[in-house]
């Protein structure tokens, strides 16, 4: 019966091409606008590390002296000092912990005559790879002993391996960074969490291509790019005891009880530091999970949320127009429905036929709407925004595009179909 109804719907659409075209275009525009903004919103607000986001915590500590513009209840600094980060990592009270900072490193090409180039780097400790579930194509990360020894090792992205060596099989090769030579011990796949939760100074920035032990980066004086906030005199911001915050500190805690225990540890550790003459401000250290951290920083741009609401409002307007056109189209065929009722068709059969017709319009509108969505995302990718290159349509959103188109047009067709199915056969036949 469904096939028969679809055949009738197709004949009806061809018989009234003008009305049908107007309805298809209205649905396509509404679906295209709404799916473009919804796709962008989904990409920006998705869980960047599913299954682990509730186990990863970002630590914040206020090490500034009380006299430097202290305001009770103010936000804690985004980063911690090197002293605090190294002390907490050495304490080893979490399942895993990683301190890190962003950098930019000069890479010397293998062949002469080619200019050196800079790559985005991350100077970190050994447990980052396991904590953040970084996928390896070859090799592995370094060890805690390499951190202590400031080993001359590096992990590189596959894109850097291809650019530098012409192959991803780069484990064991020598990478010249500045005047130093690092041994490649691992090659990671394309890894770009979105948003880049582990460093929100650039939440939608490009992925790092080079990973180097933090201790090694300090010995080699590799350039850092993370914001540095200093107070008092700091002749060397990189020094362990420098009054400067520029390190991001993450810990992994597998259970809620471990998280509670680590919070207690942070509180007691802060008390000890105050007794030693540090951490003068009364604000206690905090730790936030990945979702809480993203919400606290408002990572999803406000204008994206507003655009999504506007686009769906536009879809509602398009559906109201479609409803009016369907009502006009169906009531024009009152004689046809009266004859069918006189021949024995039930109201339910006519109602089902018209809903199928409305759904068919939605399916055609979905195809056209998909084209508008692709065009809309192409436009987004050419905007001067940090997340522009992330705007792509994936399989779930492709399915959702058709689902919204069919569901919307079917919903718009309920009232017109209900009105048309209640046509009284005798009145229509007498009128003819």
N, C-alpha and C positions, 0 to 999 in steps of 0.2 A: 504493500500500500504506500510506503514511503516513496518508492521509485515513481509510482503513479502521481503522487502529489508533486514531486520534483519536476516531472514532465509538465504538469499543468502550470506550475510556477514559471517554468521557462517560457511556455507559450504566452502566459499573461505578460511577462516582462517584455517580450518582443512585440506584443500588441500595443503596448503603451510605452514606447521607448523614451519619450521625453520625461514623463514622471519617474520612470525607472532610473534613468540617468541622473536626474536630480537627487534621488535618494541615495544612489551609490556614491555620488560625489560628496554628499553631506556626511555620510558615514565615514568615507575614506579620509576626509579632512579631519574630522573629530578624532578618529582612531590614530591617524598619523601624528597629530599634535600631542595627544596624550601619551602615546607609546614612546615618542622621542624623549619627552621629559621624564617619564617613568623609568625608561632604560638608564638614563643618566643618574637619576636618583638611586636606583638599585645598585649601580656600579659604585657610587660614592658611599653608600650606607651599608654595604654588605659586610658580613663578618670576615675580616681579612685572614683569620687563621681558625677556621671551624674546628671544634673539638678541643681546642687548647686555649681559647681566648679567656676563659674563666680561670685558668690556672697560671696565667702570666700577669705579673704585677709590676707596675712602674713606681719606683721609690722617689719621693721628693723630701728634701731636707733643707731647712733654712739655716745656713751657716753665717749669715750676715750679722754684724754686731748690732746691738740694740739701738745705738745712736744714729744709724744711717737712715733717717726718714722712716722710722718704725711706725706702722699703723696697725692697731689691733684688728685681727680678723682678716687681714689682707691675704691674697693668694701667695702660696709658696713659690719660690723660684722653680722654673721648669727643669733646671739641671742641678747637679750636685758638684761639690768640689772633688778634686782628685784624691785628696786625703780621705774623705768620707767614703768614696766609691771603693778605693783599694782596701780600706779597713773592713768594710762590710763583705767584700768578696773573700778576703782572708778568713773572716769569721766562719764562712761556710755553713750558715744556719739554714739556708734554703736548699731545696732539692738540686737546683741549678741557679747560677747567677752569672750575669754578664754585664760588664761595663764597656762603654763604647763612645765613640765620637766620630763625626763625619770628617772627611778630608778630601784632598785633591792631590793626586800623585803624578809626577812626570814619568812617562814610560819611554824608554829608548828603543826604537825599532831594531829588529834583527839585522836589517840590511842598511848599508850606508847610503847616504843620499836622500833618505827619508827623514823629515823633520820629526823631532820628539812631539809627543802629544800628552795631554793630561786626561786622566780618567777619574771618575768619582770613586772614592775609596771609603772603607769603614775600618777604623782601628778599634779592635775589640779583643775580648778574651775568648778562651777556647770553647766555652760552653754555648756560645751563641748559636752554633749550627744545630745542635741537638734541641735547644730550647725552642727555636723558631722553625724547626722542621725544614731546614734548607735542603732542597733536593740536589744530590750530587750525580753528575754524569760519570766522573772518574775520580779516584782517590778519595780523600777524606780531609777533615779539618785537622788542625794541629792539637797538641796535647797541653795539659796544664804545665807540664815540665817545660814545654816550649815557651810558654808565657814567662816562666821564671828565668829562663836562660836568654830571653830576647832573641829567640832563634830567627835566622834569616830565611823564613819560609813565607809562602803566600798561597791563598786560594783565589782563583780568578773565575770570572763568569765566562760562559762558553763564547759570548760575543767577543770578549777580549782575546780568548785563545785563538779564535779564527782570525782576528785582525792581526795579532802578533806572530802566530806560528802557522796559520793556514790550516789548522786542524784542532779538534777538541781533545785530541789525545796529547795533552800537554804536560801530564804529570812527569816530574823529573827534569823538565826543561828549566833553563835559567832565564829569569825575567829581570831585566835591568831597570831599576827604579831610581832615577837620579844617577848618582855615582855608585850606588850599591847594587849588588846582585842578590836576588831572592830566588830560592828554589820553589818551583810550583809543586805543591803536594795535593792539590784538589782542584777540580773543575766543576762548577755548579751549573745547573740548567738555568733557563730563563726564570728568574725569581724576582717577582715584583708584586709584593702584597699591595692591595689597594683597599683602603688608604694605607700608607706606609706607617703603620701604627708604632713601630719601634723608634721613630724619630719624626715627630710632628712639626719640626721646624720647616719641613717641606713635605706635607702629607701626600701629595700626588706627584712628587718629583721622580726622576729617573732612578732605575735600580743601580746599585753600586756594581762596579766591575772588578774591584780589587779589595780583598780582605787581608789585613796584616795584623799580627799580634800587637796589642796596644803598647806593650813594653818596647817592642822593636821599633814601632813608629816614633817613640820618644827618643830612642837612641839615634835614629837616623834623621831626626828633626823634620819629619814629613809634615807638610802643610795641612793644618786643620781648617775646616770651614764652618764648624758649629759656632753659634753665637757664644761669646765669652763675656761674662758679667763679673767684674772685679770691684772690690771695695778696699779702700786703704791703699798703701803702696804695694805694687806688684811688679818688681823688676823683671821677673820671669813667670808669666802666667802658667807655664807648663809645669812648674816645680810642684813637688808633692805637697808642700805646705803653703802654696800660694793661696791668697784669699780670693779665689776666682772659681766660679761655677761654670763648667763647660762639659761635664760628663753626663751621659744618660746611663741610668742603672736599672736593670731589670732582674727580677727573681722569678723562679718557677716554684709553685707550691701545689702539690697534687690534690690535697684535700682541704676542706674548710677548716678542720682543726689545725692543720699545719699553717694555714694563713693566719688564723687567730694567734697561734703561738709566735709567728714571726712578727706580728704587730706588737705583741707584748715585748719581744726582744728589742724591736726598734725603740720602743718607749724607754726601756731600761737602759739601752745603749745611749740614748740622748741624755738621760739623767747623768750618766757617768761622764759624758763629754762636757756637760755644763759644770760639773764639779772640777773638771780639768781646765776650765776657763774658756771653753768653746761653746757654740750653740747658745748664745746669750738670749735669743728671743724665745718666748714661752711656747710658740707654736710647735706642736708635736710633729714628728715625721709622719708622712702619709704614704699609703700604697694603694694604687687603683688598678683594677683589672683592665684588660683591653677595652671592653665595651664601656666601662665607666670612664676610662681615660678619653675615649673618643667623644663621649657625650659631654664631658667636662670641658673639652676644648672646642666643642661645636664644630667638628671637622666638616660636616656636610654644609656647604654654603647656604645661607638663608634664602638667597635668590633662587636656588634650584628648587627648594620646597615650594616657594611662592609660584614659580613657573609651572610646577606640576599641578597645583590646585587650579591655576588659571586654565591650563590645558584641559583638565577634566571638566571644568565648568563649560568650556567651549564644546566638549563632547556632549554634554547634557543639552546645550542649545541645539546642536545638530540633531540629536535624537528627538527633541520636541518638533523640529521642522519635519523630520522623517515621519513622526507620528501623524502630523497633519496631512502629509502627502499620501500616506497609506490609507488614512480615513477617506480621503477624496477618491483614491483609486478603488477601494473596496466598495464604497457606496455606489459608485458608478455601475457596478456589476450586480446591483440588487436583483435585476430581472433574472440573470443567470443563476443566482443562488435561490431565487424563488422557484424556478423550474426544477432545480435539483432537489429542493425540499419536497415539491409536489410529486417527484418521482421516487421519493422514499429516503433521500439522504437525511441523516440526522443533523441536528445543530452541532454536535460534537465533531462530526466528519468535516463539516464546512469550516469550523473553527480550526481544526488540525490542518486542513489544507492551506488556510490563509497564514497560519503560523509558519508552516514550511516555506511558503512564499516569502514571508518576511525574513526568515533565516537565510534563504537563498540570496536575497538582496544583501544581507550582511556578509555572506561568504564572498560575494563579488567585491563588495566594499572593502573587505579585509585584504583581498589581493592588492587592490589599488592603495589601500592604507599602508600596506607593507612597503610599497614603493615610496610613499610619502615619508614613512619612518626612516627608511634607508637614506633618503635625501636629507631629512632633518638631522640625522646623526652625522652625515657627511659635513653638513654645515657646522655642527658643533665642533667637529675635529679641526675645523679651520678657524676657530675662535682663539683669541690670545689668552687662554686659561690653562692652568697647570694640569687639569684633568682632561684636556681636549682629546689627547690621543687614546684615552681609555674608552671613548664612546663607540662601542661596537655592539651589534645585535647578536646575542647568542641564541642557542636552541630553545631554552625555556621562554625567552621573551618572544621568539618567533611564534611559538605555539600560543602564547598568551595574546598576541596580536589578533589571531584568527578567533580565539575564544571570546575576546571582548567584542569584536565586530559582530559575530553571530549572536552572542547573548544580548548585545545592545539593540540590534535590529529586531530580534525576536521579542524583547521586552517592549519595544516601541510598537510592535504589531499586535500586542494583546488586546488593547482597547478597540482599535479598528476591527480586528477579527471578531471580537465579542459583539460589536454593534452589527456587523454584517451577518453574523450567524443567526441573529434574532429577527431577520427579515421574515415577515408574515407572507407565506406563499400566495394566499388567496388575493391579498391586496395587490401584489405585483402582477399576478395573472389577469385580474380584472382591468388593471391599468393598461395592459397591452391588448 
